[in-house]
Amino acid sequence: MAAILFSLGASLSWGLADFASGFKSRRLGTLTVLSWIEASGLVVVMAIIVATAEPLPDGRTVLYAVIAGVAGVSGLGALYQALSIGTMSIVAPISATGVMLPVVVGLATGDPLTVLIGVGIAVAITGVLLASREEVDELARGGPNRQAILLALAAAVGFGLYFTFADIAADGSVLWLLAAGRFVSLPFVIALAVRSGHALIPARGTDRWQLLLIGCADLVATGLYGLATTRGALSVVSVIGSLYPIVTVLLARAVLKERLSRTQAAGVLLALTGVALVSAGG
């Protein structure tokens, strides 16, 4: 039950952070937003590591943490860009289809699979897929949404790899999982931002504080997911952790007035039903 609660908390935090990041990226630029989120997360987690005297990780933990971190940051970059140019209620669910990779890996490596959990996983994945089938007109298909969908698929690959390798690294140290990837990826993100002419420091003070808060929300999400993987099966934890699009979709509808189609609403309902089944089976 703890793994399920941590996974649900990660989904909520990721959904809030993704919506806010995509919204900010429309005005500030993806690389600026990503730089602040990764930097603020790194500062906070390093402060926690120092305060708790967390032991240095072994080589295996560092290796998989770096792989997970790079994959995760790449996925976030693709997702934020997609959210900034496309329809959020289309982009977010597509990015969650990467959950299929850790599900397959988890089951292949011996995760227990009861009938109820199996049905719940299938229903949740189906819900995410249906939630991505927002109807758009032909002009939109040839315009920003088409590029956004391709970026969302790239994000799905990054997140699938993150979910998989984070499960291994978290067994060694959840805190170093959060720190190592950011250590490696942050310099590259900053370098890309500078090279492309993005302003690293937003002019408005409110933007800076909001980006710091978004970075903390993203850190909380990755931390909760890391804890969940140490307490539950990867195939279950990754499915529940991938439900963040529901939060993003609902926020996009409430704040940006994006339309929630019948198909998408059915997908959201199925995803929630899947979580309930997985929870009951676990």
CORNOR-V551278 format. One record per pair of residues at least 6 apart in sequence whose ideal C-beta (glycine too) atoms are under 7 Angstrom apart, sorted by the first residue. I is the first residue (numbers start at 1). J is the second residue. D is the distance in Angstrom with one decimal. If there is no record, write none. Layout:
i=I j=J d=D
i=I j=J d=D
This chain:
i=2 j=231 d=5.1
i=3 j=228 d=4.6
i=3 j=231 d=4.1
i=3 j=232 d=2.6
i=3 j=237 d=5.5
i=4 j=232 d=6.8
i=4 j=240 d=6.1
i=4 j=279 d=5.1
i=4 j=282 d=5.9
i=6 j=224 d=4.6
i=6 j=227 d=4.9
i=6 j=228 d=3.7
i=6 j=231 d=7.0
i=7 j=225 d=6.7
i=7 j=228 d=4.4
i=7 j=237 d=5.0
i=7 j=240 d=3.7
i=7 j=241 d=4.7
i=8 j=240 d=6.0
i=9 j=224 d=4.5
i=10 j=221 d=4.6
i=10 j=224 d=4.1
i=10 j=225 d=4.1
i=10 j=228 d=6.5
i=10 j=241 d=4.9
i=11 j=240 d=6.5
i=11 j=241 d=5.8
i=11 j=243 d=4.3
i=11 j=244 d=4.6
i=11 j=247 d=6.9
i=12 j=247 d=5.9
i=13 j=217 d=5.0
i=13 j=220 d=4.7
i=13 j=221 d=3.6
i=13 j=224 d=6.7
i=14 j=221 d=4.2
i=14 j=244 d=3.7
i=15 j=244 d=4.0
i=15 j=245 d=6.9
i=15 j=246 d=6.6
i=15 j=247 d=2.4
i=15 j=248 d=4.9
i=16 j=217 d=5.4
i=16 j=247 d=6.1
i=17 j=214 d=5.3
i=17 j=217 d=4.1
i=17 j=218 d=4.3
i=17 j=221 d=6.3
i=18 j=79 d=6.4
i=18 j=83 d=6.7
i=18 j=92 d=6.4
i=18 j=244 d=6.2
i=18 j=248 d=5.1
i=19 j=88 d=6.8
i=19 j=248 d=4.7
i=19 j=251 d=4.3
i=19 j=252 d=6.6
i=20 j=214 d=4.8
i=21 j=33 d=5.3
i=21 j=37 d=6.5
i=21 j=80 d=5.1
i=21 j=214 d=5.7
i=22 j=80 d=5.7
i=22 j=83 d=2.6
i=22 j=84 d=5.6
i=22 j=88 d=5.9
i=24 j=33 d=5.0
i=24 j=211 d=6.7
i=25 j=33 d=4.8
i=25 j=80 d=4.7
i=25 j=81 d=6.9
i=25 j=83 d=6.5
i=25 j=84 d=3.8
i=26 j=84 d=4.6
i=28 j=202 d=5.7
i=28 j=207 d=6.5
i=29 j=198 d=4.6
i=30 j=77 d=6.2
i=30 j=80 d=4.6
i=30 j=81 d=4.5
i=30 j=84 d=6.1
i=31 j=189 d=6.3
i=31 j=192 d=5.6
i=31 j=193 d=3.8
i=31 j=196 d=6.3
i=31 j=198 d=4.8
i=32 j=193 d=6.0
i=32 j=198 d=4.8
i=32 j=199 d=6.3
i=32 j=200 d=6.3
i=32 j=202 d=6.8
i=33 j=80 d=5.9
i=33 j=211 d=6.4
i=34 j=76 d=6.2
i=34 j=77 d=5.5
i=34 j=80 d=6.1
i=34 j=189 d=5.4
i=35 j=189 d=5.2
i=35 j=190 d=5.3
i=35 j=193 d=5.4
i=35 j=200 d=6.0
i=36 j=211 d=3.9
i=36 j=212 d=7.0
i=36 j=215 d=6.1
i=37 j=211 d=6.6
i=37 j=214 d=5.8
i=37 j=215 d=4.1
i=37 j=218 d=5.4
i=38 j=73 d=6.4
i=38 j=182 d=5.2
i=38 j=185 d=6.5
i=38 j=186 d=4.8
i=38 j=189 d=6.0
i=39 j=186 d=6.0
i=40 j=211 d=7.0
i=40 j=212 d=4.7
i=40 j=215 d=3.1
i=40 j=216 d=6.4
i=41 j=178 d=7.0
i=41 j=182 d=5.9
i=41 j=215 d=4.9
i=41 j=218 d=6.0
i=41 j=219 d=4.0
i=42 j=179 d=6.4
i=42 j=182 d=4.1
i=42 j=183 d=6.9
i=42 j=186 d=6.2
i=44 j=216 d=6.2
i=44 j=219 d=5.7
i=45 j=175 d=6.1
i=45 j=178 d=4.5
i=45 j=179 d=4.9
i=45 j=219 d=6.2
i=46 j=179 d=6.0
i=48 j=175 d=6.2
i=49 j=175 d=5.2
i=49 j=179 d=6.4
i=54 j=173 d=6.5
i=54 j=175 d=4.9
i=54 j=176 d=6.9
i=57 j=172 d=5.3
i=57 j=173 d=4.8
i=57 j=176 d=4.2
i=58 j=172 d=6.1
i=60 j=172 d=6.5
i=61 j=169 d=5.4
i=61 j=172 d=2.9
i=61 j=173 d=5.6
i=61 j=176 d=5.9
i=62 j=180 d=5.4
i=64 j=165 d=4.8
i=64 j=168 d=4.4
i=64 j=169 d=4.0
i=65 j=169 d=4.0
i=65 j=176 d=5.8
i=65 j=177 d=4.6
i=65 j=180 d=3.7
i=65 j=181 d=5.7
i=66 j=180 d=5.2
i=66 j=181 d=5.7
i=66 j=184 d=5.1
i=67 j=165 d=4.7
i=68 j=162 d=5.0
i=68 j=165 d=3.8
i=68 j=166 d=4.2
i=68 j=169 d=5.6
i=68 j=177 d=6.6
i=68 j=181 d=5.8
i=69 j=180 d=6.0
i=69 j=181 d=1.0
i=69 j=182 d=6.0
i=69 j=184 d=6.2
i=69 j=185 d=5.6
i=70 j=181 d=6.1
i=70 j=184 d=6.2
i=70 j=185 d=5.3
i=71 j=158 d=4.9
i=71 j=161 d=3.7
i=71 j=162 d=4.6
i=71 j=165 d=6.7
i=72 j=158 d=6.4
i=72 j=162 d=3.8
i=72 j=181 d=6.2
i=73 j=181 d=6.7
i=73 j=185 d=4.1
i=73 j=189 d=6.7
i=74 j=158 d=4.4
i=75 j=155 d=4.5
i=75 j=158 d=2.4
i=75 j=159 d=4.5
i=75 j=162 d=6.2
i=78 j=151 d=4.7
i=78 j=154 d=4.2
i=78 j=155 d=4.1
i=78 j=158 d=6.3
i=79 j=95 d=5.1
i=79 j=152 d=6.8
i=79 j=155 d=3.9
i=81 j=151 d=5.4
i=82 j=91 d=4.4
i=82 j=148 d=4.3
i=82 j=151 d=3.7
i=82 j=152 d=4.7
i=82 j=155 d=6.5
i=83 j=91 d=5.4
i=85 j=144 d=4.6
i=85 j=147 d=6.4
i=85 j=148 d=5.3
i=86 j=144 d=5.2
i=86 j=145 d=4.9
i=86 j=148 d=2.4
i=86 j=149 d=7.0
i=87 j=134 d=6.4
i=87 j=136 d=7.0
i=87 j=145 d=5.8
i=87 j=258 d=6.1
i=88 j=248 d=5.9
i=88 j=252 d=3.8
i=88 j=256 d=6.7
i=88 j=258 d=6.2
i=89 j=134 d=5.8
i=89 j=249 d=4.5
i=89 j=252 d=4.8
i=89 j=253 d=6.7
i=89 j=258 d=4.7
i=89 j=260 d=6.5
i=89 j=264 d=6.4
i=90 j=132 d=6.3
i=90 j=134 d=4.4
i=90 j=145 d=6.2
i=90 j=149 d=6.8
i=91 j=148 d=5.2
i=91 j=152 d=4.6
i=92 j=245 d=3.7
i=92 j=248 d=3.9
i=92 j=249 d=5.9
i=93 j=128 d=5.3
i=93 j=131 d=3.8
i=93 j=132 d=3.9
i=93 j=245 d=4.2
i=93 j=249 d=6.8
i=93 j=267 d=6.8
i=94 j=132 d=4.3
i=94 j=149 d=6.2
i=94 j=152 d=3.9
i=94 j=153 d=6.3
i=94 j=156 d=6.4
i=95 j=152 d=4.7
i=95 j=155 d=4.1
i=95 j=156 d=5.2
i=95 j=159 d=6.4
i=95 j=245 d=7.0
i=96 j=128 d=4.7
i=96 j=242 d=4.3
i=96 j=244 d=6.8
i=96 j=245 d=4.9
i=97 j=128 d=6.2
i=97 j=129 d=6.4
i=97 j=156 d=4.8
i=98 j=156 d=3.5
i=98 j=157 d=6.0
i=98 j=159 d=4.1
i=98 j=160 d=3.2
i=99 j=125 d=6.6
i=99 j=160 d=6.8
i=99 j=163 d=6.7
i=99 j=238 d=5.2
i=99 j=239 d=5.6
i=99 j=242 d=3.8
i=100 j=125 d=6.7
i=100 j=160 d=6.9
i=101 j=160 d=3.4
i=101 j=161 d=6.9
i=101 j=164 d=5.8
i=102 j=160 d=6.3
i=102 j=163 d=4.0
i=102 j=164 d=4.6
i=102 j=167 d=6.9
i=102 j=234 d=5.3
i=102 j=235 d=6.9
i=102 j=238 d=3.9
i=103 j=121 d=6.3
i=103 j=235 d=4.7
i=103 j=238 d=6.0
i=103 j=239 d=6.3
i=105 j=164 d=5.2
i=105 j=234 d=6.6
i=106 j=233 d=5.8
i=106 j=234 d=3.4
i=106 j=235 d=3.3
i=106 j=238 d=6.9
i=107 j=113 d=6.1
i=107 j=235 d=5.1
i=111 j=233 d=3.9
i=111 j=234 d=6.0
i=111 j=235 d=4.4
i=112 j=233 d=6.4
i=114 j=281 d=4.9
i=116 j=277 d=5.7
i=116 j=280 d=5.9
i=116 j=281 d=3.3
i=117 j=236 d=6.2
i=117 j=278 d=5.5
i=117 j=281 d=3.8
i=117 j=282 d=6.4
i=119 j=277 d=5.7
i=120 j=274 d=4.8
i=120 j=277 d=3.0
i=120 j=278 d=3.7
i=120 j=281 d=5.9
i=121 j=235 d=6.6
i=121 j=239 d=5.1
i=121 j=274 d=6.7
i=121 j=278 d=6.4
i=123 j=270 d=5.5
i=123 j=273 d=5.6
i=123 j=274 d=3.8
i=123 j=277 d=6.2
i=124 j=239 d=5.1
i=124 j=271 d=5.2
i=124 j=274 d=2.6
i=124 j=275 d=6.0
i=124 j=278 d=6.8
i=125 j=239 d=6.8
i=126 j=270 d=5.7
i=127 j=267 d=4.7
i=127 j=268 d=6.7
i=127 j=270 d=3.1
i=127 j=271 d=3.2
i=127 j=274 d=5.8
i=128 j=242 d=6.6
i=128 j=245 d=6.6
i=128 j=267 d=6.7
i=128 j=271 d=5.6
i=130 j=263 d=5.7
i=130 j=266 d=5.8
i=130 j=267 d=3.2
i=130 j=270 d=6.4
i=131 j=245 d=6.3
i=131 j=249 d=6.6
i=131 j=264 d=5.0
i=131 j=267 d=3.2
i=131 j=268 d=5.6
i=131 j=271 d=6.6
i=133 j=263 d=5.1
i=133 j=264 d=7.0
i=134 j=261 d=5.5
i=134 j=264 d=5.4
i=135 j=261 d=5.6
i=136 j=145 d=5.4
i=163 j=238 d=4.5
i=163 j=241 d=6.9
i=166 j=177 d=6.0
i=166 j=225 d=6.7
i=166 j=226 d=6.0
i=166 j=229 d=6.4
i=167 j=229 d=4.3
i=167 j=234 d=4.8
i=169 j=177 d=4.3
i=170 j=177 d=5.2
i=170 j=226 d=4.1
i=170 j=229 d=4.7
i=170 j=230 d=5.3
i=171 j=230 d=6.2
i=174 j=223 d=6.3
i=174 j=226 d=4.0
i=174 j=227 d=5.8
i=174 j=230 d=6.9
i=177 j=226 d=5.1
i=178 j=219 d=6.4
i=178 j=222 d=5.7
i=178 j=223 d=5.9
i=178 j=226 d=6.8
i=190 j=200 d=6.8
i=193 j=200 d=5.8
i=194 j=200 d=6.9
i=202 j=208 d=5.5
i=225 j=241 d=5.0
i=228 j=237 d=4.5
i=228 j=241 d=6.7
i=229 j=237 d=5.4
i=232 j=282 d=6.9
i=236 j=278 d=5.6
i=236 j=282 d=6.0
i=239 j=278 d=6.4
i=240 j=275 d=5.7
i=240 j=278 d=6.3
i=243 j=271 d=5.7
i=243 j=275 d=6.3
i=246 j=268 d=5.4
i=246 j=271 d=6.0
i=249 j=260 d=6.8
i=249 j=264 d=6.9
i=249 j=268 d=6.6
i=252 j=258 d=4.4
i=253 j=260 d=5.1
